[in-house]
Amino acid sequence: MKLASDNTSGVCPEVLAALNDEAARFGAAYGNDPTSAKLTDVLGEVFERPVQVVPVATGTAANSLALAAINPPWGGVACHPEAHIAVDELSAPTLIGGGLTLIPTEGEDGRISLEALAELARRRDSSVHAVPLTSLSLTQSTEVGTNYQPDEIEALCGEARRLGMTVHMDGARFANAVAATNSSPADLTWRSGVDVLCLGATKGGALGAEAVVVFRPEVAEHLDRHRKRTGHLLSKQRMVSAQMLGWLKNDTWLRYASHANDLATRLAEGLTDLGYELLHRVESNMVFVAISPEQAQDWWAAGAEFYVQPTETPRRLAARFVTSWSSTDADIESFLKVCGGHESI
């Protein structure tokens, strides 16, 4: 019943096989190798256009480097208050971005609303005394497991472009969004106006592999220098590239994402049948429900692994459950049996 995070899952066999093959070879250092070149070609096929690809080892590095590349150090990044860059990456985006500012922009279910972005711009001081809005950051899938549809992304990107802003997408769970929306990777990114995507493979079954995928190189001119300057240029970059190639091959990434999404749906349906209240729509591999502190303690004691967050209501917690590529039907059934022994709140 390991439902705390998809980060706690292991490494999928397809990634291990690709890494093992690469480990047996010599290759040029610092990304000047055939495997990294192949990754760029493969991602160009996935996104149906030429792309610039910068593989890194962590999502924090990917997000921070991407934002540093597309913003001036005095710039402001409009992001949801619950976005990973705002809540879970300490000050890395600000540090690596040379002082850029993260600006909370509201919206329900983890998604920035078009109205909130427009209102933020309307009320923003345009003088030299204020931080200007220079980019918009979207998370796909969001931190509460919801997804932006292509038309929603297009509308937000259109407003951002009107305001002179570039657009970054945190795609730590991008595979889950592609699988859930039945939209093409292109439609969820550059066709809708996204300039740069941080594509995460680690949560989807890799050992440690992320990639900054740039659709408009002119807005991220100095990305490679930011990477080197901050210590994220890997001498054996090909090992990260190999992981991503194994993950992408034969649509492995989408197959595992669909599996995780399906199990989350099954979990949500089971919890609903037992009378538990879902706190957000279940659109990817995350489920949030309302429980009491006593229920949390009992479920942990029964062996369930999950995280809780306080809510505005006393003695009411928001429990988060995350399924992964390696979660099983048995995990879900075992957990639902535990939940069935307690009254919902």
N, C-alpha and C positions, 0 to 999 in steps of 0.2 A: 504493500500500500504506500509506495513512494510517490507522493503527489505534491511534494514541496516545490519542485522546479524542474523544468526540462534541462537545466544546467547540471542536475544531479545524475542524469542518465549517463550511460557509458558511451563507447564509440562504436558506430555501426560497422559491420564487417566490410562493406564496400569501401569505406574510408580507410580502414586498416589495410585492406588489400592494396589499394592505390599507394598508400604510404610505404608499405613494405616493398613494393616494386621500385619506388623512387629511392628508398634507402639503400638499395643494392647497386645504385649507379653513382658515377661521378657526374658533377654538373657545375656550370659556371656559378659564381657567387653573385649576391645582391640583385637577383632577379633577371640576370642576363642569361637565362637558361631556356631550353626548349619547352619545359613543362610550364613555366610561367607564361611564355608566349602562347602556348596552346590554351591556357586558361583564358587569356584575353580573347582568343578566337572563339572559344566555346561560349563565353558570356556574350560575345557579339551575336552569336546565333540565337542564344536564349532571348536576348532583348531586341533582336531583329534590326540591329544597326551597329556600326563601329562604336566601341567604347574604350575608355582608358580604365585600366584595372590596377589597383594598388592593394595587394594582399597584406594583411597584418594579422596579429595573433589574438587581439581582443576587440570586443565591441566598443569599449571606451576609447581605445586608440582610434578606431575607425571613425566614430562620431566626432571626436575632438579634432582629428586631422582634417576631416571633411569640412567642418565648420570653420576651422582656421583658414582653410584654403579659399573659401567663398565669402569670407567677411573681412572687413578691415578690423584692426584691433579695437577701434572705437565703436564698432557696430553693435546692433542689437538683434538678437534671435528671438522671434516670436515662437513660443512653444507651449504646449499644454502644461498646466501646473503639475500633472502627474507624469510627465514625460521622463524617460530614463535619464536624459541629459540634465534634467533639473533636479531629480530626486536621488539618483543612485550612482552618480559619477563624480561625487565630491565637487571639486572645482576644476576638474581636468579640462572641460571645454573652455572655461575662462582662462586657465593657465596656458594651455597650448595655443589658444586663440589670442594670446597677447593682451588679454583684458576685456574681450568681448562680453557683452551682457546678455543674460537670459531673461526674457520678458514673458511672464505668465499670460497666457491667452486662453480664455475659458471656452468650455464646450461640454456637452453632456456625453456620458459613456466614453470618456477618454479621448474624444475627438474635438478638435478645434472647430468652432462654428464660424461660418462665413461672416455672420453678423458681428461676432466678437472681434474678428480680425479687422473688419472695416471700422468698427467703433474705436478700436485701439489706435488705428492710424488717424482717425478724425481728431482724437483728443491729444495726440502726441505733439509735444512742443517741437517745432522745426528749427529752433534757434541753435546756436553753437553750444548752448548750455546743456542740451539734452542729448541722450543717446538716440541716434536715428535707427529706424527699422531698416535693417539691411538684408535679413533673410527670414524665411519661414521654415520651421522644422516640424515635420509630420512623423508620426510613429505608426508603422503598419506591420503586423497587427498592433493595436494599442496596448497600453499597460493594463487595461481591464479586459482584453480579449476581444474587443470589437474591431471592425474593419471599416475603412473608407472604401466606398465604391468609386469606380473611375470617374463618374460625373461629379462626385463630391471633390475629388482631388483636382479635377480640371477647374472647377469653380474657385477653389482656394488658390490654386496656382495662378489663375487668371487675375485674381485680386492682388496677389503678391507681385505679379509682373507689372500690373498697373501702378503699384506703389514703388516700383524699382527694386524689388527684393528678389534674391535668388531663393531656390527651394531645395532643402535637404530632406531626405527621408531616412529615418532610422528603421532599417529592415531586419532587426534581430530575429523577428519571426515572420519575415516576408514570405517564406515558403508556405506557412500556414494561411496567410492571406490569399495567396495565389490559388491554393487548393480550395479554400472556402468560397471565394467569390467566383470561381470558374472564369476569371479574367486572365488575359495574357500578362506576362511580366511587363511587356511594353506598354500595355494599356494602363497598368497601375503605376507607371513611372513616367518616362519621357514623353509619351504621347499625350499625357495629361498635364505636362509642364514641369515635372521634377527634373532638377539639374544634376543631382548627385544622390546616389543610393548607397547606404551602408548595408551590404548583404551579409547576413549572419548565417553561418553554417554550424557553429558550435552547439547551439541549442538543438539543432536538427540532427545531430549525430556525429559531428566532427570532434577531433581531439582539441583543437584550438585553431579555428580558421574563420576569418572574416575578410571581406573585400570591399574597398571603396570603389564603386563603379561610377565613373564620370560620364555623363551623357553630353555635357557641353564643356569641353576642355578649356575654353576661353575664360570660364568663370572660376577655374581651379588651376590657374597657371603655375602656382608654386607648390602644389601638393607634394611632389617628390622631395623638395627641399624642406618642407615642414616635417616630413617623415624622417629624414636623416637627422635634422637638427634636434628632434625630440627622442631620438634613440629607437625608432620603430622600423628602421631599414634593416631587415633580417639578412644575415650573410647567407643562410640556407633558406631563402624565401621559397625555393622550389618545394620544400616540405609542406608549406602551407598551401601552395598552389596544387600540389598533388592531392591533398585532402579534399579540396574543393572540387577537383575534377572527378574524384571517386564519388563524391556526394551528388554531383550533377548528372553523372553518367546514367543513361537509360531512365531518366526522370526519377532516380532514387529519392531525390530531395522532396519531390511532390508526393511520391507514394508514402513516404514516412510521415509527411505533414498531414496527409489525408487520414492516415491511421490515427494519429494523435487527435486530430479534430473529431473524428468519429467517436473515439472513446470519451472525449469531453462531452459530446452530445449525449452519449449513453449515460454518463454520470449525472448530467444535468436533469435528464428525464427521470432517472431513478430518484434523485433527491426531491424533485418536484412531486413525484408520486407519493413520497413519504411525508409531504407537507412542508418541506423547507422552502424558504423564500429566496429566489434568485435575485441578486443585487444588480446584475448587468445581463444583457443579452449574451448568449453563448454563441460566438461566431468564429471561434478558433479553438485553441487547446487549453483555455483557461475557464474555470468556473468559480464564481464568487457567490457564497450563500451567507445568510445571517444565522449565527449560532450564539449560544450563551458561553460564558467562561467555563462553566461546569462541563458543557458538552465538549469544548476544546480539550480540557484536561482528560476527560474520559476517552476521547478518540486517540489522543496521543498515547495514553496508557495502553490502549488496545493495539498500538503499533503503527497507527497512521502517521504519515509525515506530511505536514502542510504548514502554511503560515497564516497568521491572523493579524488583523489591523483593527484599531479602535474605530468606532463610529460616533456620530453625534448623539446617539442614544445610549444612556448608561446601561451597563450590563448587556450590551449587544455588540458582538464582534463580527467583522467581515472576514470570513475564512476563504482563503484562496487555494484552489486545487489546480495543478498543472499536469497534464498528461504529456507524454513524450513519445519519441519513435519506438522506444522499447517497452512502453506500458502494455499491459495485457488485459484481456477480458477478465481474467481471474483477479487482477488488482481491483478492478472496478466492482466486481461482484462481492469480493471480500469486504471492501470498504462500505458498500451499501448495506451489507448485513450488520456491520457495526453501527451504522447510522440508524438502522431500523429499530435498534434497541433503546432509542432515546426519543423523547418528545421534541418536536420542533418548537421554536420560539415564535 
